[in-house]
Amino acid sequence: MKIRIDEIPPEGLRVDVEEEGGRFFGDDTELRFDGKVTAHLSLDRIDPCVRAAGNAKARVVLPCARCLQELPVVVDSDFAVEYRPLVEVEGGKEQQLLPDELDVLYYSHGVIDIDELVTGQVAESLPLKPLCADACRGLCPRCGQNLNDGDCGCDRAGGDPRLAKLKELLNNNEP
């Protein structure tokens, strides 16, 4: 959804979005959504900038980083960003962002892309390493059994056989 800056009235604009997750992230994403992505935004124009504040919610099904069991993750992200007009940087040089510029997005041709804002908020709220439980034991490196379901009986004392040569080198260098 795109909003033209000149169509935002002086009293502001309220936008409610409710769409399938695939619409925001594309069908080729590895994310699986359990329900719709919803967002409620208020846009206030302070020429030439626009302040956007609101909330984005989604339920995403992610694999546990240790045992690969699917787990639902609830995203509930409040946000406040400022849109500024895109201007070319002199000479195309890179510039360091100042702390107050971290919540700044840019628009061009007088149009704000709401989908981009919602997509960013949901993506930023996803955990980097989702875990089904803090005490998740993961998978056996030998047979692949989920160790949360019980011990598999594999001998893991020897370590990873691919690292045996490295272990041998380390043992030879000990005084």
Backbone bond lengths (Angstrom), bond angles and torsions (degrees), N, CA, C in turn:
res aa  C-N    CA-C-N  psi(-1)  N-CA   C-N-CA  omega(-1)  CA-C   N-CA-C  phi
1 M - - - 1.442 - - 1.521 107.96 -
2 K 1.301 114.27 130.19 1.463 119.71 179.78 1.534 108.62 -115.46
3 I 1.317 115.24 140.22 1.465 122.10 -179.54 1.517 108.03 -120.90
4 R 1.315 115.89 127.86 1.465 120.45 175.43 1.525 108.68 -79.92
5 I 1.327 115.83 134.50 1.462 122.05 -177.85 1.528 110.73 -58.82
6 D 1.328 116.58 -41.78 1.468 119.54 -176.57 1.529 112.87 -71.76
7 E 1.339 118.70 -7.22 1.458 121.75 176.84 1.532 112.56 -95.05
8 I 1.329 117.03 -0.97 1.467 120.49 176.25 1.526 107.50 -83.04
9 P 1.343 117.95 117.09 1.468 120.33 -177.91 1.530 111.60 -70.76
10 P 1.336 117.27 163.97 1.473 120.68 -179.17 1.533 113.22 -57.86
11 E 1.335 117.28 -31.72 1.469 120.29 179.89 1.533 112.60 -80.93
12 G 1.319 117.47 -2.63 1.460 122.07 178.43 1.522 111.38 97.64
13 L 1.303 115.44 175.98 1.457 121.96 -176.82 1.514 108.99 -136.24
14 R 1.321 115.90 133.77 1.472 121.67 177.07 1.529 107.61 -104.05
15 V 1.337 116.64 129.67 1.456 121.49 -178.47 1.522 108.59 -126.97
16 D 1.327 116.44 128.31 1.459 122.21 175.04 1.523 108.00 -116.43
17 V 1.325 115.66 131.06 1.462 121.78 -177.46 1.524 108.16 -124.38
18 E 1.322 116.43 134.24 1.468 121.80 174.02 1.522 106.77 -143.17
19 E 1.323 115.70 107.82 1.466 121.34 -174.44 1.519 110.32 -142.43
20 E 1.323 115.81 161.42 1.463 121.61 173.24 1.532 108.57 -65.39
21 G 1.333 116.29 144.68 1.464 120.88 -178.76 1.508 113.30 -59.70
22 G 1.325 117.10 -34.26 1.459 120.81 -179.88 1.510 112.70 -61.61
23 R 1.327 117.01 -27.03 1.462 120.62 178.86 1.526 110.99 -65.82
24 F 1.322 116.75 -34.56 1.458 120.68 -179.77 1.523 111.84 -83.99
25 F 1.322 116.71 -38.87 1.455 120.96 -172.34 1.521 113.27 -104.65
26 G 1.309 118.02 -3.66 1.463 120.73 -178.70 1.516 110.69 82.42
27 D 1.299 115.96 157.58 1.462 120.75 -177.34 1.516 113.02 -76.05
28 D 1.325 117.85 -16.51 1.459 119.98 -177.76 1.525 113.28 -88.34
29 T 1.315 117.43 5.71 1.462 120.62 -179.15 1.518 110.93 -74.40
30 E 1.305 116.33 153.58 1.455 121.35 176.38 1.517 111.43 -85.71
31 L 1.322 117.29 -5.10 1.456 120.91 178.55 1.520 109.76 -76.08
32 R 1.331 115.91 137.77 1.453 120.34 174.63 1.523 107.83 -116.92
33 F 1.309 116.03 124.19 1.454 121.12 -177.15 1.519 110.17 -96.70
34 D 1.327 115.69 141.15 1.452 122.73 175.77 1.527 106.38 -108.63
35 G 1.312 116.35 84.05 1.458 121.04 -176.07 1.515 110.73 106.51
36 K 1.308 114.47 -169.65 1.458 120.82 -175.14 1.526 111.66 -94.69
37 V 1.316 114.51 155.96 1.461 121.88 171.92 1.523 106.20 -88.65
38 T 1.325 116.18 128.22 1.463 120.03 178.63 1.525 109.44 -120.32
39 A 1.310 114.99 146.64 1.466 120.45 177.18 1.519 108.76 -146.06
40 H 1.309 114.93 141.36 1.464 122.46 176.07 1.519 106.42 -125.21
41 L 1.339 116.21 121.34 1.457 120.94 -175.43 1.515 111.05 -128.08
42 S 1.302 115.29 151.23 1.464 120.61 167.71 1.526 106.62 -124.27
43 L 1.313 114.82 131.57 1.464 121.41 -178.64 1.522 108.75 -114.43
44 D 1.310 116.51 127.89 1.464 122.71 177.59 1.511 108.92 -123.96
45 R 1.310 115.30 128.18 1.460 120.63 -178.22 1.518 110.25 -92.33
46 I 1.322 115.27 126.10 1.461 123.63 174.95 1.519 103.89 -129.23
47 D 1.336 116.25 84.30 1.461 122.56 -169.30 1.514 112.73 -42.48
48 P 1.303 119.09 132.54 1.459 128.48 -0.62 1.533 112.52 -91.27
49 C 1.335 117.09 9.68 1.466 121.24 -175.29 1.530 110.73 -95.80
50 V 1.336 114.55 164.98 1.456 121.74 175.49 1.522 107.35 -134.09
51 R 1.318 115.98 130.55 1.468 121.07 176.61 1.513 107.57 -98.19
52 A 1.334 116.51 127.22 1.464 122.43 178.35 1.524 107.93 -119.02
53 A 1.318 116.22 125.19 1.461 121.53 178.24 1.519 107.66 -133.50
54 G 1.323 115.80 148.69 1.451 118.07 179.54 1.503 112.88 170.23
55 N 1.334 113.51 -155.14 1.449 121.87 -175.42 1.525 108.98 -144.89
56 A 1.323 116.88 141.00 1.469 122.52 175.43 1.520 108.00 -124.91
57 K 1.345 115.89 135.74 1.463 121.47 -179.75 1.512 110.10 -131.02
58 A 1.333 114.53 144.79 1.465 120.76 177.05 1.516 108.60 -161.81
59 R 1.331 115.72 155.89 1.466 122.39 170.62 1.521 106.40 -116.09
60 V 1.330 115.02 120.88 1.455 121.35 -176.65 1.528 108.18 -119.83
61 V 1.321 116.80 139.55 1.459 121.75 176.37 1.528 107.44 -100.79
62 L 1.341 115.52 117.98 1.463 122.11 -177.91 1.522 110.16 -121.61
63 P 1.328 118.28 153.31 1.469 119.86 174.13 1.527 110.08 -81.38
64 C 1.326 116.00 142.35 1.465 120.80 174.26 1.523 107.63 -61.25
65 A 1.308 117.52 138.42 1.466 122.19 -177.65 1.523 112.52 -69.67
66 R 1.334 118.25 -15.86 1.462 120.59 -178.61 1.529 113.24 -105.47
67 C 1.353 116.95 -45.52 1.465 119.36 -173.90 1.527 113.60 -112.29
68 L 1.309 117.82 -4.49 1.460 125.03 177.94 1.523 114.30 68.90
69 Q 1.321 117.98 7.32 1.468 121.17 175.70 1.523 108.46 -68.74
70 E 1.335 116.70 138.40 1.466 120.10 -179.00 1.522 109.98 -71.44
71 L 1.323 115.67 139.96 1.456 120.34 176.99 1.518 109.64 -140.22
72 P 1.328 116.22 140.77 1.461 119.14 178.00 1.526 110.22 -79.14
73 V 1.311 115.61 136.40 1.463 121.95 176.93 1.521 107.39 -120.96
74 V 1.317 116.00 126.23 1.459 120.78 179.33 1.519 108.83 -96.41
75 V 1.308 115.74 124.92 1.460 122.08 176.54 1.522 107.47 -102.64
76 D 1.316 116.70 125.98 1.463 122.43 176.73 1.526 105.87 -141.78
77 S 1.323 115.78 92.95 1.460 121.45 -169.37 1.527 112.20 -115.19
78 D 1.321 116.32 117.43 1.466 121.30 171.25 1.525 107.62 -86.80
79 F 1.304 116.71 143.97 1.457 119.22 -178.67 1.521 110.97 -149.09
80 A 1.301 114.77 158.27 1.459 123.39 173.10 1.523 106.29 -148.45
81 V 1.303 116.03 118.34 1.460 121.46 -179.69 1.523 109.49 -131.39
82 E 1.300 114.48 162.00 1.458 120.38 176.59 1.525 108.05 -120.16
83 Y 1.306 115.29 130.55 1.462 120.97 174.95 1.516 108.46 -96.22
84 R 1.321 114.80 133.54 1.462 120.79 175.98 1.527 108.18 -124.51
85 P 1.328 116.54 154.22 1.465 118.09 177.64 1.524 110.26 -66.25
86 L 1.317 115.08 140.84 1.460 121.01 179.17 1.517 109.11 -75.26
87 V 1.318 115.75 125.96 1.461 121.02 175.74 1.518 107.69 -125.17
88 E 1.294 115.70 144.51 1.461 120.16 179.35 1.521 109.47 -71.37
89 V 1.322 115.93 137.21 1.457 121.72 176.97 1.518 107.49 -79.43
90 E 1.307 115.29 137.61 1.452 120.95 -177.66 1.514 111.81 -56.51
91 G 1.308 116.86 122.72 1.453 121.90 177.11 1.526 113.54 71.13
92 G 1.322 118.78 6.96 1.458 121.83 179.10 1.516 113.15 68.32
93 K 1.334 117.90 19.76 1.462 121.39 -178.32 1.526 110.28 -75.56
94 E 1.330 115.03 147.86 1.454 120.11 174.56 1.524 108.82 -74.43
95 Q 1.334 114.97 146.10 1.455 119.77 176.92 1.516 108.73 -130.40
96 Q 1.322 115.75 145.30 1.455 120.48 178.58 1.528 109.32 -77.82
97 L 1.342 116.05 137.66 1.456 120.43 177.46 1.513 110.04 -76.98
98 L 1.306 115.31 141.74 1.452 121.22 174.11 1.529 107.86 -88.35
99 P 1.339 118.82 158.02 1.471 120.44 -177.83 1.530 113.89 -54.84
100 D 1.334 117.85 -35.90 1.463 119.34 -178.65 1.531 112.68 -78.15
101 E 1.323 117.55 -1.67 1.467 121.30 179.06 1.529 112.84 -100.61
102 L 1.336 117.85 1.47 1.453 120.45 -177.23 1.527 112.53 -71.15
103 D 1.302 117.89 -26.34 1.467 121.80 177.94 1.516 111.14 -103.34
104 V 1.311 116.61 35.06 1.463 121.75 179.98 1.522 108.86 -113.86
105 L 1.323 115.35 131.38 1.460 122.38 173.15 1.524 106.73 -117.15
106 Y 1.313 116.64 162.97 1.452 119.94 -176.27 1.523 110.94 -122.22
107 Y 1.312 115.31 145.92 1.459 121.11 176.26 1.517 109.33 -122.08
108 S 1.327 114.81 156.53 1.459 119.65 176.67 1.517 109.00 -134.60
109 H 1.312 115.88 156.99 1.461 123.50 179.27 1.534 112.69 57.82
110 G 1.340 116.26 26.17 1.459 120.67 176.03 1.517 114.59 70.26
111 V 1.337 118.13 23.67 1.464 121.80 -176.08 1.526 110.58 -130.14
112 I 1.348 115.45 134.84 1.469 122.13 175.17 1.524 107.73 -106.85
113 D 1.330 115.95 133.94 1.466 121.58 178.37 1.533 108.83 -96.91
114 I 1.339 116.13 103.97 1.459 121.63 -179.04 1.530 110.94 -67.40
115 D 1.323 117.18 -36.48 1.467 120.69 179.91 1.525 110.87 -58.71
116 E 1.313 116.57 -41.34 1.464 121.27 179.09 1.531 110.80 -62.07
117 L 1.320 116.80 -40.49 1.462 121.96 179.36 1.526 110.61 -64.92
118 V 1.324 117.65 -47.85 1.468 121.68 -178.81 1.528 110.14 -65.14
119 T 1.326 117.31 -43.56 1.465 121.48 178.75 1.526 110.33 -58.33
120 G 1.314 116.95 -45.88 1.461 121.40 179.86 1.514 112.46 -62.65
121 Q 1.323 117.31 -41.52 1.462 120.70 -178.61 1.521 111.54 -66.97
122 V 1.325 117.36 -41.74 1.467 120.34 178.50 1.530 109.76 -66.65
123 A 1.323 117.35 -46.74 1.467 121.08 -178.22 1.534 111.75 -62.00
124 E 1.329 117.48 -40.92 1.463 120.90 -179.59 1.521 112.34 -67.99
125 S 1.321 117.32 -22.93 1.462 121.11 -177.29 1.525 113.44 -88.99
126 L 1.326 117.75 -9.01 1.464 120.22 179.56 1.527 109.79 -74.07
127 P 1.335 117.08 140.77 1.472 118.77 178.91 1.525 110.92 -68.32
128 L 1.317 116.69 144.50 1.460 121.38 178.18 1.526 111.43 -70.56
129 K 1.326 116.00 -35.27 1.457 121.21 -178.66 1.530 107.97 -134.05
130 P 1.345 117.21 82.44 1.464 119.34 -178.62 1.528 111.32 -68.31
131 L 1.325 116.30 134.81 1.456 121.75 179.17 1.516 109.63 -124.73
132 C 1.354 115.99 139.37 1.460 119.91 177.80 1.528 109.80 -70.03
133 A 1.335 117.06 -29.54 1.465 123.47 176.41 1.524 107.43 -159.56
134 D 1.321 116.34 150.93 1.461 119.60 178.75 1.523 111.45 -60.35
135 A 1.334 116.85 -30.75 1.461 121.53 -177.93 1.530 112.24 -93.79
136 C 1.308 118.42 17.67 1.466 121.55 -179.62 1.530 109.39 -56.93
137 R 1.326 115.98 130.53 1.469 121.21 -177.19 1.523 112.23 -91.15
138 G 1.316 117.93 -12.17 1.453 121.07 176.55 1.515 113.44 79.37
139 L 1.317 115.36 -157.82 1.461 122.88 -178.55 1.519 110.22 -106.26
140 C 1.329 116.07 148.21 1.472 120.68 174.92 1.523 107.82 -66.16
141 P 1.331 118.00 128.94 1.467 119.87 -179.63 1.534 113.25 -69.39
142 R 1.317 117.96 -15.22 1.465 121.12 179.74 1.528 112.60 -91.85
143 C 1.341 116.94 -52.23 1.468 119.11 -173.59 1.525 113.46 -109.53
144 G 1.330 117.89 -14.39 1.456 120.62 177.30 1.510 115.57 86.08
145 Q 1.334 118.40 6.03 1.465 120.05 179.63 1.524 110.28 -70.16
146 N 1.314 115.50 145.19 1.456 121.40 175.87 1.525 107.44 -71.65
147 L 1.322 117.42 113.41 1.460 121.84 -176.70 1.515 113.04 -72.34
148 N 1.321 118.30 -11.60 1.463 121.30 174.34 1.530 110.42 -71.13
149 D 1.339 117.09 -24.08 1.463 121.84 179.69 1.524 112.14 -84.92
150 G 1.302 117.85 -8.88 1.462 122.18 -179.74 1.508 110.36 137.88
151 D 1.335 115.17 163.66 1.460 120.58 -179.15 1.522 109.92 -73.07
152 C 1.309 117.12 142.58 1.463 121.85 -177.00 1.525 112.64 -91.62
153 G 1.312 118.26 -17.32 1.450 121.41 179.51 1.523 113.98 91.46
154 C 1.302 118.44 -0.63 1.461 120.65 178.72 1.522 110.17 -69.91
155 D 1.331 116.36 147.75 1.460 121.80 176.75 1.532 107.80 -84.38
156 R 1.318 116.02 108.67 1.468 120.41 -179.37 1.517 111.45 -104.80
157 A 1.313 117.22 6.00 1.470 120.28 -177.77 1.520 111.88 -67.94
158 G 1.316 117.79 -32.86 1.454 121.53 -177.35 1.518 113.40 -72.39
159 G 1.280 117.78 -16.11 1.460 121.16 -178.59 1.513 112.02 83.18
160 D 1.271 115.54 -171.92 1.465 122.60 -178.17 1.529 108.90 -74.11
161 P 1.350 118.38 122.03 1.468 120.30 -178.17 1.528 113.06 -62.73
162 R 1.310 118.39 -22.71 1.467 120.58 179.08 1.516 111.65 -69.24
163 L 1.336 116.30 -18.88 1.463 120.29 -178.98 1.530 112.60 -102.28
164 A 1.324 117.55 8.13 1.463 121.60 -176.92 1.527 111.61 -59.19
165 K 1.311 117.87 -42.38 1.469 121.45 -179.10 1.542 110.13 -63.57
166 L 1.328 116.81 -40.73 1.464 120.62 178.17 1.527 110.16 -64.01
167 K 1.326 116.89 -41.07 1.465 120.77 178.57 1.529 110.34 -62.75
168 E 1.319 116.32 -39.87 1.461 121.74 178.14 1.532 110.40 -62.35
169 L 1.316 117.87 -44.35 1.465 121.92 178.12 1.526 111.43 -62.63
170 L 1.317 116.42 -42.41 1.471 119.93 179.37 1.522 111.24 -64.48
171 N 1.345 117.29 -39.94 1.463 120.77 179.82 1.522 111.58 -67.81
172 N 1.344 117.93 -32.93 1.473 121.63 179.15 1.522 112.07 -71.25
173 N 1.311 117.97 -23.85 1.462 121.94 -178.37 1.510 113.52 -90.50
174 E 1.337 117.61 -3.67 1.469 119.71 179.76 1.514 110.46 -73.29
175 P 1.343 119.34 142.53 1.480 122.34 -178.63 1.494 112.43 -70.56
